[in-house]
Structures are given as structure tokens and as C-alpha cells.
Amino acid sequence: MHFLIPSGIPRGQYVVYMGLTKATWIWIHSKAGILIVILIVVHLILHGQWIICTTKKFFRKGKKNTICETNTVTDKV
């Protein structure tokens, strides 16, 4: 990455990479980071029941082959 995207402004020139300025790249990087965090939170919310069920099964003593009672996935076609 160091060789592909130069840092700073060499010799007083205005650096543009792939048609975008450094400020634009910083803006894209910030917005992409926020979007990734939002998508991760939505993903965890949608799979929350599975996470709870798997955690309970992991810490349950003695009962190894138990299945969650609330299976929301149906295979009706």
C-alpha cells in the first residue's frame, strides 16, 4: 500500500489518486467504516437468537445433544 498511495504532497504538487483527492479518500474511508459497523450490528441482531442458543448449549453441563426449542427457520417450499 505504501507504494500505491503516496502520503502527503510531494514538491508542492496536488496529489490525486484514481481521480480522487486525499480528502475524498478520507471521507470514503470514514463512511465505509460507519457502514461496516452498522452492517455488523444488524447482522448480530438478526442472528441474536442463534448466538443465545449456541451460548446456552456451550455452557450447559451434562446435556450435550440438546436443540433449541425456538427454531425460527422453516423449510416450507
C-alpha positions in Angstrom: 0.0 0.0 0.0 2.9 2.4 0.7 3.9 2.3 -2.9 0.4 2.6 -4.4 -0.9 5.6 -2.4 1.6 8.3 -1.7 1.3 10.2 1.6 1.5 14.0 1.7 2.1 16.4 -1.2 5.4 15.9 -2.9 7.2 19.0 -4.2 4.2 21.2 -3.7 2.0 19.3 -6.2 -1.6 18.4 -5.6 -1.9 14.6 -5.3 -4.8 12.9 -7.0 -5.1 9.1 -6.9 -7.7 7.4 -9.2 -9.3 10.8 -9.8 -9.9 11.5 -6.1 -8.2 13.7 -3.6 -6.8 12.7 -0.2 -9.8 14.4 1.5 -12.2 12.4 -0.6 -10.4 9.2 0.2 -10.6 10.0 3.9 -14.3 10.7 3.6 -14.9 7.4 1.8 -12.9 5.6 4.4 -14.9 7.1 7.2 -18.3 6.4 5.6 -17.3 2.9 4.7 -16.2 2.3 8.3 -19.6 3.5 9.7 -21.4 1.4 7.1 -19.4 -1.7 8.2 -20.2 -1.1 11.8 -24.0 -0.7 11.0 -24.0 -3.9 9.0 -22.3 -5.9 11.8 -24.8 -4.6 14.3 -27.7 -5.6 12.0 -26.1 -9.0 11.4 -25.8 -9.6 15.2 -29.4 -8.5 15.8 -30.7 -10.8 13.1 -28.7 -13.8 14.4 -29.2 -13.0 18.1 -31.4 -16.0 18.8 -28.8 -18.3 17.3 -26.0 -16.7 19.4 -28.0 -17.0 22.6 -29.0 -20.6 21.9 -25.4 -21.6 21.0 -24.0 -19.9 24.1 -26.5 -21.7 26.3 -25.7 -25.1 24.7 -22.0 -24.4 25.1 -22.2 -23.7 28.8 -24.9 -26.3 29.6 -23.5 -29.2 31.7 -24.4 -32.8 31.1 -26.8 -32.3 28.2 -24.7 -32.5 25.0 -27.3 -33.2 22.3 -29.9 -30.5 23.1 -31.6 -28.5 20.4 -33.0 -25.0 20.8 -36.8 -25.1 21.2 -37.4 -21.9 19.2 -36.3 -22.7 15.7 -37.5 -19.8 13.5 -36.2 -21.2 10.2 -38.7 -23.3 8.3 -38.1 -25.3 5.2 -41.5 -24.9 3.6 -41.3 -24.5 -0.2 
